[in-house]
Amino acid sequence: MTQAVRHDSMRARNLGVVLGEVRRSGPITRAALAEITGLTKTTVSKMVGDLLGAGMVAESGALRDGERGRPGTAVGLSGHRVAALGLEINVDYLSACVVDLTLSVRLRRTQAVDNQAASPVETLAHLQELAHRAVDEARSEGLAIAGSALAVPGPVDDGLLHAAPNLGWHDVRVGDLLDFPVAVENEANLAALGELWFGSGPSDFLHVSGEIGVGAGLVLGGDLFRGARGLAGELGHVIVSPDGPACRCGGRGCLEQYAGQEALLRAAGLDGVPALVAALQAGEPGALRACERAGRALGVALTSAVHLMDPGTVVLGGIFAPLFPWIHGPAGETMIARLARMRHAVPELTVSRLGGDAASLGAAGQVIHRIIADPGAHLAATTARTPPGPR
């Protein structure tokens, strides 16, 4: 039994080493894989055979490794079978996306819904229906969903959503209310990972997600910083004015009360972000004042974040992406005024290319990265016929 366990552990490790190198260097020949990884050619051939059988890699023709010898058959990641499902619950919408093993986005679906007026059971029933439809579409294209992850608008610890004030949810085990296994993570964290993997994020940056609430995810050296209990990044509840308006979190003067979506629209006297953008483009004074106020409040909160975390770049996403032309000026000026005396350079403010899709993409990407890091677990689940996704 001990030998069998040791053999399975070694095989799992070797599969991860080979697939990881294929992701980094592919297309690549088996001979080159053996040279780079230090594994024997026999072991590499066996691992590649297993990965080919699982549809995780595909052969892509002959490739010469050097000036001598015959060309070898190259292998690279395959996007034709293994895929992941990314989901998001936000205050006014649900979304789903499917991403294949090469991180190509195969489908995106968004459903507008007022989740503030619904219970967790109702909202998750709607999400479950959306997830099933996305999986059915993916399967019609020959894809097999290998796992799923869900972004939620609140701090999560070991699968427990502690509080989502804008939904009115407290201490909800979200995964228990769905009929398929799902990893649950804070939406701001997953949005930061989405920016890292699918956007233009550098290896060190702070991603700020503007929705009804405002959250942030910090990426350092290409890795997400979660804090001691995974609760880091609640930028929306950084106090920008101690005597400001009451917040759903129980505090006063939180950033969310100045730069969150509801606060912005209320200040502008408009209904919906598209209407706000149109008003800004038309130069309407009320809309311009609302964005000026929100941008300066955001700059105050970001000043505190920069003092604490020292990010090289700040990426604005969510609703801040379409509002970037009017938000970044006041936010940047406020940061410069408050940081310039202590710092040689103030972090650059940039705009996310992903907008509202960042969190669901980050959720799917997280599953894909886990599969690549441990393909043995995926192969074992497939062999055991364990359904990792809906239905």
C-alpha positions in Angstrom: 0.0 0.0 0.0 2.8 2.4 0.9 4.5 1.8 -2.4 1.3 2.4 -4.3 0.7 5.7 -2.5 4.3 6.7 -3.2 3.9 5.8 -6.9 0.6 7.7 -7.2 2.2 10.8 -5.5 5.2 10.7 -7.8 3.0 10.3 -10.9 0.9 13.3 -9.8 4.0 15.4 -9.3 5.4 14.4 -12.7 2.2 15.2 -14.4 2.2 18.7 -12.9 5.8 19.3 -13.8 5.3 18.2 -17.4 2.0 20.1 -17.9 3.4 23.2 -16.3 6.4 23.2 -18.6 4.1 22.7 -21.6 2.1 25.8 -20.5 5.3 27.8 -20.1 7.3 26.7 -23.2 4.9 24.9 -25.5 4.7 23.8 -28.2 7.6 21.7 -27.1 8.9 18.2 -28.0 9.1 15.3 -25.6 12.9 15.4 -25.8 13.0 19.0 -24.8 10.6 18.4 -21.9 12.9 15.6 -20.6 16.0 17.9 -20.9 14.2 20.9 -19.1 12.5 18.9 -16.4 15.2 16.4 -15.7 12.8 13.5 -16.0 13.7 10.5 -18.1 12.4 10.3 -21.7 10.4 7.3 -20.8 8.7 9.1 -17.9 8.0 12.1 -20.1 6.5 10.0 -22.8 4.2 8.3 -20.3 3.1 11.6 -18.8 2.5 13.1 -22.2 0.5 10.0 -23.2 -1.7 10.4 -20.2 -2.2 14.1 -20.8 -3.0 13.5 -24.5 -5.6 10.9 -23.5 -7.2 13.4 -21.1 -7.4 16.0 -23.9 -5.2 18.4 -21.9 -2.5 18.6 -24.5 -2.4 18.0 -28.3 0.3 17.3 -30.8 1.0 20.1 -33.2 3.4 18.8 -35.8 7.2 18.4 -36.1 9.6 20.7 -34.3 13.4 20.6 -34.4 15.0 21.1 -31.0 18.5 21.9 -32.3 20.7 21.7 -35.3 21.2 18.0 -35.1 18.8 15.0 -35.1 15.4 14.4 -36.5 12.5 16.7 -35.7 10.3 15.6 -32.8 6.5 15.9 -32.5 5.6 19.0 -30.5 2.9 19.1 -27.9 1.0 22.2 -26.6 -1.9 22.9 -24.4 -5.3 21.9 -25.9 -8.3 24.1 -25.7 -10.7 21.5 -27.2 -11.8 19.5 -24.2 -11.0 20.7 -20.6 -12.7 23.9 -19.5 -13.8 25.8 -16.4 -16.9 27.6 -15.3 -16.6 31.1 -13.7 -19.6 32.6 -12.0 -20.4 35.9 -10.3 -23.2 37.2 -8.0 -23.4 40.9 -7.8 -26.1 43.2 -6.5 -27.8 43.8 -9.9 -26.6 40.9 -12.1 -25.5 37.3 -12.3 -22.8 36.2 -14.8 -21.2 33.1 -16.1 -18.3 32.4 -18.4 -16.5 29.3 -19.7 -12.7 29.3 -20.3 -10.7 26.5 -21.8 -7.3 25.2 -20.8 -5.5 27.8 -22.9 -7.3 30.6 -21.1 -9.4 31.3 -24.2 -12.9 32.6 -23.3 -15.4 30.4 -25.0 -18.6 32.0 -23.8 -19.9 34.8 -21.5 -23.5 35.3 -20.3 -24.9 38.0 -18.0 -28.4 38.2 -16.5 -29.7 41.4 -15.1 -31.6 40.8 -11.8 -32.3 42.6 -8.6 -30.5 40.4 -6.0 -31.1 43.0 -3.2 -34.8 42.0 -3.3 -34.1 38.2 -3.2 -33.1 35.8 -0.5 -29.8 33.7 -0.8 -31.9 30.7 -1.8 -33.7 32.6 -4.6 -30.6 34.2 -6.0 -28.6 30.9 -6.0 -31.5 29.1 -7.7 -31.3 31.7 -10.5 -27.5 31.3 -10.6 -27.8 27.5 -10.8 -30.1 27.8 -13.8 -27.6 30.2 -15.5 -24.7 27.8 -14.7 -26.6 24.8 -16.2 -27.3 26.7 -19.4 -23.7 27.7 -19.7 -22.5 24.2 -19.2 -25.0 22.8 -21.7 -23.6 25.3 -24.3 -20.0 24.4 -23.5 -20.8 20.7 -23.9 -22.4 21.3 -27.2 -19.0 22.5 -28.3 -17.3 19.4 -27.0 -16.0 20.9 -23.8 -16.0 19.2 -20.4 -16.4 21.4 -17.4 -13.6 20.3 -15.0 -14.6 22.7 -12.1 -16.2 25.9 -11.1 -15.6 29.0 -9.0 -17.9 31.7 -7.8 -17.2 35.4 -7.1 -19.4 36.9 -4.4 -19.5 40.6 -3.1 -18.2 40.1 0.4 -15.4 38.6 2.5 -15.2 34.8 2.4 -13.4 32.5 4.9 -13.3 28.8 4.2 -16.4 28.9 2.0 -18.4 31.0 4.3 -19.6 34.4 3.0 -19.4 36.4 6.2 -21.3 39.5 5.1 -22.5 41.0 1.9 -24.1 44.2 3.2 -25.3 45.3 -0.2 -27.2 42.1 -0.6 -28.3 41.9 3.1 -26.6 38.5 3.4 -24.8 37.3 6.6 -23.0 34.0 7.3 -24.1 32.2 4.2 -22.5 28.9 3.1 -23.1 29.6 -0.6 -21.8 26.3 -1.9 -24.4 24.4 0.2 -27.2 26.0 -1.8 -26.0 24.8 -5.2 -26.3 21.3 -6.7 -22.7 21.2 -8.0 -19.3 21.7 -6.3 -17.9 25.3 -6.4 -15.1 27.2 -4.9 -16.3 30.5 -3.4 -14.1 33.6 -3.3 -14.4 37.4 -2.9 -15.2 39.1 -6.1 -12.5 41.8 -5.8 -9.8 39.1 -5.3 -11.0 37.2 -8.4 -11.3 40.4 -10.4 -7.6 41.1 -9.6 -6.7 37.6 -10.8 -8.8 38.2 -13.9 -6.9 41.3 -14.6 -3.6 39.5 -14.1 -4.5 36.6 -16.4 -6.8 38.1 -19.0 -6.1 41.8 -18.9 -3.0 44.0 -18.9 -2.1 43.7 -15.2 1.6 43.8 -14.4 3.0 41.4 -11.7 2.4 44.0 -8.9 -0.8 46.1 -8.8 -3.9 47.0 -6.9 -7.1 46.3 -8.8 -10.1 48.3 -7.6 -13.6 47.0 -8.5 -16.3 49.6 -8.6 -19.9 48.2 -8.4 -22.6 48.9 -5.9 -19.8 48.3 -3.4 -16.1 49.0 -3.9 -13.5 46.2 -3.4 -9.8 45.8 -4.1 -7.5 42.9 -4.8 -3.7 43.2 -4.3 -1.4 41.2 -6.6 2.3 41.0 -5.5 4.8 39.1 -7.7 2.0 37.5 -9.7 0.3 36.2 -6.5 -2.9 37.4 -4.8 -2.5 38.7 -1.3 -5.5 37.6 0.8 -4.5 38.5 4.3 -4.5 36.2 7.4 -8.0 35.0 6.9 -8.6 35.9 3.2 -10.5 39.1 4.2 -8.1 41.7 2.8 -9.2 44.3 0.2 -12.4 45.9 1.6 -11.4 49.3 0.2 -15.1 50.4 0.0 -15.2 50.6 3.8 -12.1 52.7 4.2 -13.3 55.9 5.8 -12.8 59.0 3.7 -15.0 61.3 5.9 -15.6 60.4 9.6 -18.7 62.5 9.8 -20.0 61.3 6.4 -23.2 59.4 5.6 -24.1 56.1 7.3 -23.0 52.9 5.5 -24.6 49.5 5.4 -21.5 48.1 7.2 -22.3 50.1 10.3 -19.7 52.8 9.8 -19.9 56.3 8.5 -18.2 58.1 5.7 -17.0 55.0 3.8 -15.7 55.3 0.3 -18.7 53.3 -1.0 -21.0 56.1 0.1 -19.2 58.5 -2.3 -17.9 56.3 -5.1 -20.1 53.2 -5.2 -22.6 52.9 -8.1 -25.7 53.8 -6.1 -24.0 56.9 -4.5 -22.7 58.1 -7.9 -26.1 57.7 -9.6 -27.9 59.3 -6.7 -25.5 62.3 -6.7 -26.0 62.7 -10.5 -29.8 62.2 -10.3 -29.6 59.5 -13.0 -30.7 55.9 -13.4 -28.0 53.5 -14.6 -24.3 53.8 -15.6 -25.1 54.1 -19.4 -27.2 57.2 -18.6 -24.4 58.6 -16.5 -21.8 58.1 -19.2 -24.1 59.8 -21.7 -24.6 62.7 -19.4 -20.8 63.0 -18.9 -20.2 62.9 -22.6 -22.7 65.7 -23.0 -21.0 67.7 -20.3 -23.9 67.9 -17.9 -22.8 69.7 -14.7 -24.6 67.4 -12.3 -22.9 64.3 -13.7 -19.5 66.0 -13.8 -19.8 67.1 -10.2 -20.8 63.6 -9.1 -17.7 62.1 -10.7 -15.5 64.8 -9.4 -16.7 64.1 -5.8 -16.4 60.3 -6.3 -12.9 60.7 -7.8 -11.6 62.8 -5.0 -13.0 60.3 -2.4 -11.4 57.5 -4.3 -8.1 59.3 -4.3 -8.3 59.7 -0.5 -9.0 56.0 0.0 -6.2 55.0 -2.5 -3.8 57.3 -0.6 -4.3 55.1 2.5 -4.0 52.0 0.4 -0.7 53.2 -1.1 0.8 54.1 2.3 -0.1 50.6 3.5 0.7 48.4 0.5 2.9 50.4 -1.9 1.5 49.0 -5.2 3.3 50.0 -8.4 0.1 50.5 -10.4 -3.6 50.9 -9.5 -6.0 49.4 -12.0 -9.6 50.7 -12.0 -12.3 48.2 -13.1 -16.0 47.6 -12.9 -18.0 50.8 -13.4 -14.8 52.8 -12.9 -13.7 51.5 -16.4 -16.4 53.4 -18.4 -16.1 56.3 -16.0 -12.3 56.4 -16.1 -12.0 59.5 -18.3 -13.9 61.5 -15.7 -12.7 59.7 -12.5 -9.0 59.3 -12.9 -8.2 63.0 -13.0 -9.7 63.9 -9.6 -8.4 60.6 -8.1 -4.9 61.1 -9.4 -4.7 64.8 -8.4 -5.8 63.9 -4.8 -3.2 61.1 -4.6 -0.4 63.4 -5.9 -1.4 66.1 -3.4 -1.3 63.7 -0.5 1.6 61.4 -1.5 4.1 63.5 -3.4 6.1 64.8 -0.4 6.8 61.3 0.9 7.3 59.5 -2.4 9.5 59.9 -5.5 6.7 58.5 -7.6 3.0 58.1 -7.2 1.4 54.8 -8.5 0.0 55.1 -12.0 -3.7 54.9 -12.4 -4.8 52.7 -15.4 -8.1 51.4 -16.6 -9.1 47.7 -16.8 -9.8 46.3 -20.2 -12.1 43.7 -18.7 -14.6 46.0 -17.0 -17.4 44.0 -15.3 -16.2 40.6 -16.6 -13.0 40.6 -14.5 -14.4 38.6 -11.6 -16.1 35.8 -13.5 -13.0 35.5 -15.7 -10.8 35.4 -12.6 -13.0 32.6 -11.2 -12.7 30.5 -14.3 -9.0 31.2 -14.5 -8.4 30.1 -10.9 -9.9 26.7 -11.8 -7.7 26.4 -14.9 -4.6 27.3 -12.9 -5.4 24.7 -10.3 -5.9 22.0 -13.0 -2.5 22.9 -14.6 -0.8 22.8 -11.2 -2.3 19.4 -10.3 -3.6 17.6 -13.4 -3.4 14.3 -11.5 -6.4 15.4 -9.5 -8.4 16.1 -12.6 -7.4 12.7 -14.1 -8.4 10.9 -10.9 -11.8 12.7 -10.9 -12.4 11.9 -14.5 -11.5 8.2 -13.9 -13.8 8.1 -10.9 -16.6 9.8 -13.0 -16.9 12.5 -10.4 -18.9 15.4 -12.0 -17.1 18.6 -11.0 -19.5 21.0 -12.7 -23.3 21.4 -13.0 -25.0 18.1 -14.1 
